Amino acid sequence: MARLVILVAALMAAVPQAFAQGYPHKPLRMVVAFAPGGPADLSARLVGQKLPDILGQQVIIDNRAGAGGNIGAAAVAKSAPDGYTALVTTSALAVNMTLFASPGYDAERDFVPVIQLATQPNMVFVNAGLPAKTLDELLKSAQGSKLIYASPGIGTTPHLTCEMLFRVTAKLDAAPAHFTGAGPMVAAVVGGEPPVGCGAISGPLAQIRGGKVRGLAVSSARRLASIPDVPTLGELGFQGMEDYTWIGLFLPAGTPPDVVQRLNEAANRALQAPETRERLDALAFEPVGGSPAAFAEYVKAEIAKWGKVVRETGAKSD
């Protein structure tokens, strides 16, 4: 009897490893929590193009936009923890834990962080036809009136960056117009409805280069090589506003650790590929990579950081 118990225990211990060795044996679905054209979507597609060569299986991109990333995140949280449904989302996952009373998931309990794919700062930008050529001119022109600015979604870090800048620091009567991702948000600013936007840099970068929108300030510590003429918020006198949008890959809680490690290793290899790094750099992304443990600690710190910002700005989920 004792020998039988030992045998069963040994077989059970071997299941996760055997599962991981056979993983993946079917296509991987990557649920992107925002609309096409934004940082989460672009990162998922760039990494997703390399993963089939590494994993030997097709990668399907499934955009599930809405509610500041909550719709896509909640769908993945409820999916089978078998490694075949993954979430690609942004720092909104950390923000929404405080911003929403019931986001539909718990960021720490319902997900296993796999890897931080990339990061990039946020930007204040305007329609090229707007008279304001600098951030100072924009802030002065908005005094005594209502400033409506476009955001890629409620709970995104661009939303909170501009809440802090416009309402808390500049004391303006400002309100966001939320979209389902950076693509729709940039299209709205190009159309002048509204003519002011806040987003991670990859969203408006092509339109800046095409002369349809104009960057006024970035939230990075230093100016960016891709847009060297755009000053940082720090340069303009707004200290302590170094905010970034990060993009991460997650699996549902309960996914076998060996499967998490396999996907982490594959994503790291995809990020290290010269063609991937070249394309990320062209879009002003900084590839990150690293271990699941390091990313888990980072996500935990981000939840605390953005919770404080939500409380300071008084940002609302409606």
C-alpha positions as a Python dict, from the first residue, in 0.01 Angstrom:
ca = {
    (1, 'M'): (0, 0, 0),
    (2, 'A'): (281, 240, 95),
    (3, 'R'): (457, 155, -231),
    (4, 'L'): (137, 237, -425),
    (5, 'V'): (107, 577, -252),
    (6, 'I'): (468, 659, -337),
    (7, 'L'): (411, 558, -700),
    (8, 'V'): (98, 773, -732),
    (9, 'A'): (276, 1072, -575),
    (10, 'A'): (567, 1032, -815),
    (11, 'L'): (333, 1017, -1114),
    (12, 'M'): (147, 1328, -1000),
    (13, 'A'): (472, 1519, -953),
    (14, 'A'): (575, 1425, -1305),
    (15, 'V'): (252, 1554, -1466),
    (16, 'P'): (346, 1927, -1483),
    (17, 'Q'): (688, 1848, -1630),
    (18, 'A'): (545, 1609, -1886),
    (19, 'F'): (277, 1866, -1970),
    (20, 'A'): (538, 2135, -2020),
    (21, 'Q'): (754, 1910, -2239),
    (22, 'G'): (456, 1862, -2471),
    (23, 'Y'): (366, 2232, -2463),
    (24, 'P'): (251, 2373, -2693),
    (25, 'H'): (71, 2116, -2905),
    (26, 'K'): (-190, 2356, -3044),
    (27, 'P'): (-212, 2731, -3131),
    (28, 'L'): (-168, 2991, -2859),
    (29, 'R'): (-432, 3265, -2836),
    (30, 'M'): (-301, 3601, -2715),
    (31, 'V'): (-589, 3819, -2595),
    (32, 'V'): (-494, 4187, -2633),
    (33, 'A'): (-697, 4401, -2394),
    (34, 'F'): (-699, 4706, -2623),
    (35, 'A'): (-789, 4795, -2981),
    (36, 'P'): (-547, 4750, -3272),
    (37, 'G'): (-278, 5015, -3322),
    (38, 'G'): (-184, 5078, -2959),
    (39, 'P'): (121, 4974, -2755),
    (40, 'A'): (-29, 4646, -2629),
    (41, 'D'): (-141, 4544, -2977),
    (42, 'L'): (187, 4644, -3146),
    (43, 'S'): (398, 4462, -2886),
    (44, 'A'): (182, 4149, -2906),
    (45, 'R'): (206, 4139, -3284),
    (46, 'L'): (583, 4196, -3294),
    (47, 'V'): (654, 3926, -3037),
    (48, 'G'): (376, 3705, -3175),
    (49, 'Q'): (543, 3702, -3517),
    (50, 'K'): (853, 3536, -3368),
    (51, 'L'): (686, 3289, -3129),
    (52, 'P'): (573, 3037, -3398),
    (53, 'D'): (938, 2988, -3501),
    (54, 'I'): (1032, 2928, -3135),
    (55, 'L'): (730, 2731, -3010),
    (56, 'G'): (635, 2555, -3331),
    (57, 'Q'): (271, 2663, -3309),
    (58, 'Q'): (58, 2941, -3454),
    (59, 'V'): (-10, 3250, -3240),
    (60, 'I'): (-355, 3407, -3280),
    (61, 'I'): (-404, 3771, -3179),
    (62, 'D'): (-750, 3836, -3033),
    (63, 'N'): (-829, 4201, -2957),
    (64, 'R'): (-1082, 4230, -2672),
    (65, 'A'): (-1100, 4605, -2607),
    (66, 'G'): (-1314, 4794, -2359),
    (67, 'A'): (-1342, 4915, -2000),
    (68, 'G'): (-979, 5023, -1983),
    (69, 'G'): (-854, 4671, -2052),
    (70, 'N'): (-1091, 4502, -1807),
    (71, 'I'): (-1294, 4312, -2067),
    (72, 'G'): (-994, 4129, -2210),
    (73, 'A'): (-836, 4074, -1868),
    (74, 'A'): (-1154, 3931, -1717),
    (75, 'A'): (-1195, 3693, -2012),
    (76, 'V'): (-845, 3553, -1966),
    (77, 'A'): (-884, 3531, -1588),
    (78, 'K'): (-1180, 3295, -1644),
    (79, 'S'): (-1007, 3082, -1910),
    (80, 'A'): (-851, 2739, -1857),
    (81, 'P'): (-504, 2757, -1696),
    (82, 'D'): (-345, 2539, -1962),
    (83, 'G'): (-107, 2787, -2124),
    (84, 'Y'): (-309, 2830, -2443),
    (85, 'T'): (-487, 3156, -2357),
    (86, 'A'): (-261, 3446, -2260),
    (87, 'L'): (-326, 3811, -2185),
    (88, 'V'): (-130, 4102, -2329),
    (89, 'T'): (-218, 4422, -2152),
    (90, 'T'): (-65, 4741, -2020),
    (91, 'S'): (-3, 4908, -1686),
    (92, 'A'): (-381, 4965, -1683),
    (93, 'L'): (-401, 4622, -1517),
    (94, 'A'): (-226, 4769, -1211),
    (95, 'V'): (-419, 5098, -1220),
    (96, 'N'): (-760, 4934, -1243),
    (97, 'M'): (-720, 4752, -912),
    (98, 'T'): (-781, 5086, -737),
    (99, 'L'): (-972, 5277, -1004),
    (100, 'F'): (-1255, 5022, -1034),
    (101, 'A'): (-1453, 4888, -740),
    (102, 'S'): (-1505, 4562, -933),
    (103, 'P'): (-1278, 4531, -1238),
    (104, 'G'): (-1382, 4169, -1287),
    (105, 'Y'): (-1055, 4013, -1167),
    (106, 'D'): (-779, 4048, -911),
    (107, 'A'): (-449, 4133, -1078),
    (108, 'E'): (-238, 3943, -824),
    (109, 'R'): (-470, 3651, -747),
    (110, 'D'): (-606, 3569, -1095),
    (111, 'F'): (-292, 3593, -1311),
    (112, 'V'): (60, 3460, -1334),
    (113, 'P'): (294, 3733, -1466),
    (114, 'V'): (503, 3578, -1744),
    (115, 'I'): (719, 3862, -1875),
    (116, 'Q'): (733, 4237, -1917),
    (117, 'L'): (759, 4284, -2292),
    (118, 'A'): (832, 4653, -2328),
    (119, 'T'): (788, 4999, -2185),
    (120, 'Q'): (763, 5353, -2316),
    (121, 'P'): (681, 5699, -2178),
    (122, 'N'): (360, 5889, -2230),
    (123, 'M'): (311, 6202, -2438),
    (124, 'V'): (91, 6509, -2452),
    (125, 'F'): (17, 6584, -2818),
    (126, 'V'): (-220, 6803, -3015),
    (127, 'N'): (-378, 6832, -3356),
    (128, 'A'): (-135, 7010, -3591),
    (129, 'G'): (-394, 7282, -3656),
    (130, 'L'): (-418, 7383, -3290),
    (131, 'P'): (-252, 7724, -3232),
    (132, 'A'): (-67, 7603, -2918),
    (133, 'K'): (291, 7519, -3016),
    (134, 'T'): (415, 7441, -2665),
    (135, 'L'): (275, 7287, -2348),
    (136, 'D'): (284, 7626, -2177),
    (137, 'E'): (76, 7777, -2456),
    (138, 'L'): (-174, 7491, -2430),
    (139, 'L'): (-211, 7533, -2053),
    (140, 'K'): (-253, 7910, -2081),
    (141, 'S'): (-512, 7878, -2359),
    (142, 'A'): (-715, 7636, -2147),
    (143, 'Q'): (-746, 7866, -1846),
    (144, 'G'): (-1104, 7973, -1790),
    (145, 'S'): (-1244, 7708, -2024),
    (146, 'K'): (-1308, 7335, -2034),
    (147, 'L'): (-1018, 7126, -2163),
    (148, 'I'): (-1123, 6792, -2311),
    (149, 'Y'): (-841, 6554, -2388),
    (150, 'A'): (-842, 6210, -2550),
    (151, 'S'): (-708, 5909, -2362),
    (152, 'P'): (-656, 5551, -2486),
    (153, 'G'): (-883, 5423, -2212),
    (154, 'I'): (-992, 5472, -1856),
    (155, 'G'): (-725, 5357, -1613),
    (156, 'T'): (-438, 5373, -1860),
    (157, 'T'): (-127, 5555, -1741),
    (158, 'P'): (-169, 5828, -2008),
    (159, 'H'): (-511, 5899, -1856),
    (160, 'L'): (-357, 5941, -1510),
    (161, 'T'): (-52, 6130, -1637),
    (162, 'C'): (-278, 6397, -1781),
    (163, 'E'): (-513, 6396, -1484),
    (164, 'M'): (-213, 6479, -1268),
    (165, 'L'): (-78, 6734, -1516),
    (166, 'F'): (-396, 6916, -1614),
    (167, 'R'): (-618, 6897, -1308),
    (168, 'V'): (-389, 6849, -1008),
    (169, 'T'): (-80, 7049, -1111),
    (170, 'A'): (-212, 7308, -1359),
    (171, 'K'): (-550, 7340, -1178),
    (172, 'L'): (-745, 7333, -1505),
    (173, 'D'): (-1105, 7235, -1560),
    (174, 'A'): (-1012, 6925, -1762),
    (175, 'A'): (-1189, 6601, -1845),
    (176, 'P'): (-1089, 6292, -2043),
    (177, 'A'): (-1264, 6150, -2346),
    (178, 'H'): (-1187, 5779, -2322),
    (179, 'F'): (-1139, 5553, -2624),
    (180, 'T'): (-1089, 5176, -2654),
    (181, 'G'): (-720, 5203, -2733),
    (182, 'A'): (-448, 5421, -2880),
    (183, 'G'): (-556, 5368, -3241),
    (184, 'P'): (-906, 5517, -3202),
    (185, 'M'): (-770, 5783, -2967),
    (186, 'V'): (-508, 5907, -3215),
    (187, 'A'): (-763, 5904, -3498),
    (188, 'A'): (-987, 6129, -3288),
    (189, 'V'): (-708, 6382, -3226),
    (190, 'V'): (-614, 6380, -3597),
    (191, 'G'): (-978, 6463, -3665),
    (192, 'G'): (-975, 6737, -3401),
    (193, 'E'): (-1240, 6576, -3181),
    (194, 'P'): (-1087, 6644, -2935),
    (195, 'P'): (-769, 6820, -3057),
    (196, 'V'): (-563, 6726, -2746),
    (197, 'G'): (-447, 6376, -2657),
    (198, 'C'): (-245, 6182, -2403),
    (199, 'G'): (-100, 5847, -2501),
    (200, 'A'): (201, 5621, -2504),
    (201, 'I'): (438, 5740, -2775),
    (202, 'S'): (395, 5454, -3023),
    (203, 'G'): (32, 5553, -3083),
    (204, 'P'): (80, 5904, -3227),
    (205, 'L'): (440, 5856, -3352),
    (206, 'A'): (349, 5796, -3718),
    (207, 'Q'): (111, 6092, -3718),
    (208, 'I'): (380, 6313, -3564),
    (209, 'R'): (620, 6213, -3841),
    (210, 'G'): (343, 6276, -4094),
    (211, 'G'): (280, 6626, -3958),
    (212, 'K'): (-81, 6560, -3853),
    (213, 'V'): (-22, 6594, -3479),
    (214, 'R'): (243, 6771, -3273),
    (215, 'G'): (413, 6639, -2961),
    (216, 'L'): (433, 6888, -2673),
    (217, 'A'): (594, 6689, -2391),
    (218, 'V'): (703, 6337, -2297),
    (219, 'S'): (698, 6183, -1950),
    (220, 'S'): (1043, 6023, -1972),
    (221, 'A'): (1358, 6115, -1778),
    (222, 'R'): (1535, 6214, -2101),
    (223, 'R'): (1435, 6322, -2449),
    (224, 'L'): (1385, 6038, -2695),
    (225, 'A'): (1602, 5981, -2999),
    (226, 'S'): (1292, 5912, -3210),
    (227, 'I'): (1143, 6258, -3132),
    (228, 'P'): (1437, 6470, -3011),
    (229, 'D'): (1253, 6802, -3049),
    (230, 'V'): (987, 6710, -2790),
    (231, 'P'): (1090, 6822, -2438),
    (232, 'T'): (1035, 6621, -2121),
    (233, 'L'): (786, 6729, -1856),
    (234, 'G'): (1081, 6769, -1620),
    (235, 'E'): (1248, 7016, -1856),
    (236, 'L'): (926, 7216, -1860),
    (237, 'G'): (920, 7245, -1482),
    (238, 'F'): (695, 6949, -1397),
    (239, 'Q'): (920, 6746, -1172),
    (240, 'G'): (843, 6394, -1053),
    (241, 'M'): (624, 6307, -1353),
    (242, 'E'): (826, 6028, -1505),
    (243, 'D'): (542, 5799, -1605),
    (244, 'Y'): (557, 5497, -1834),
    (245, 'T'): (319, 5263, -2009),
    (246, 'W'): (440, 4905, -1979),
    (247, 'I'): (319, 4604, -2169),
    (248, 'G'): (308, 4261, -2009),
    (249, 'L'): (223, 3901, -2089),
    (250, 'F'): (14, 3705, -1835),
    (251, 'L'): (-137, 3358, -1799),
    (252, 'P'): (-434, 3254, -1581),
    (253, 'A'): (-358, 3159, -1222),
    (254, 'G'): (-305, 2786, -1184),
    (255, 'T'): (-103, 2747, -1505),
    (256, 'P'): (172, 2488, -1442),
    (257, 'P'): (502, 2660, -1351),
    (258, 'D'): (694, 2474, -1622),
    (259, 'V'): (452, 2605, -1885),
    (260, 'V'): (495, 2959, -1752),
    (261, 'Q'): (872, 2915, -1774),
    (262, 'R'): (851, 2776, -2129),
    (263, 'L'): (649, 3074, -2250),
    (264, 'N'): (878, 3313, -2064),
    (265, 'E'): (1185, 3167, -2233),
    (266, 'A'): (1018, 3183, -2574),
    (267, 'A'): (913, 3546, -2525),
    (268, 'N'): (1264, 3640, -2408),
    (269, 'R'): (1408, 3483, -2723),
    (270, 'A'): (1155, 3672, -2936),
    (271, 'L'): (1249, 4003, -2770),
    (272, 'Q'): (1620, 3936, -2821),
    (273, 'A'): (1583, 3876, -3195),
    (274, 'P'): (1758, 4164, -3380),
    (275, 'E'): (1461, 4227, -3611),
    (276, 'T'): (1222, 4248, -3314),
    (277, 'R'): (1446, 4490, -3126),
    (278, 'E'): (1489, 4702, -3440),
    (279, 'R'): (1114, 4732, -3492),
    (280, 'L'): (1047, 4803, -3122),
    (281, 'D'): (1314, 5075, -3128),
    (282, 'A'): (1157, 5233, -3437),
    (283, 'L'): (833, 5263, -3240),
    (284, 'A'): (1008, 5414, -2934),
    (285, 'F'): (962, 5096, -2725),
    (286, 'E'): (1227, 4978, -2482),
    (287, 'P'): (1225, 4598, -2474),
    (288, 'V'): (1247, 4461, -2119),
    (289, 'G'): (1228, 4082, -2078),
    (290, 'G'): (1343, 3901, -1764),
    (291, 'S'): (1203, 3635, -1533),
    (292, 'P'): (844, 3572, -1419),
    (293, 'A'): (950, 3639, -1058),
    (294, 'A'): (1099, 3979, -1145),
    (295, 'F'): (787, 4078, -1337),
    (296, 'A'): (561, 3964, -1051),
    (297, 'E'): (747, 4191, -809),
    (298, 'Y'): (725, 4480, -1055),
    (299, 'V'): (349, 4436, -1100),
    (300, 'K'): (301, 4435, -723),
    (301, 'A'): (495, 4763, -692),
    (302, 'E'): (298, 4916, -981),
    (303, 'I'): (-34, 4833, -814),
    (304, 'A'): (80, 5026, -505),
    (305, 'K'): (222, 5317, -708),
    (306, 'W'): (-81, 5375, -928),
    (307, 'G'): (-321, 5323, -640),
    (308, 'K'): (-161, 5626, -478),
    (309, 'V'): (-194, 5828, -801),
    (310, 'V'): (-562, 5733, -839),
    (311, 'R'): (-631, 5854, -485),
    (312, 'E'): (-433, 6179, -537),
    (313, 'T'): (-601, 6267, -865),
    (314, 'G'): (-947, 6157, -760),
    (315, 'A'): (-979, 5977, -1094),
    (316, 'K'): (-1312, 5801, -1143),
    (317, 'S'): (-1409, 5492, -1339),
    (318, 'D'): (-1721, 5657, -1486),
}
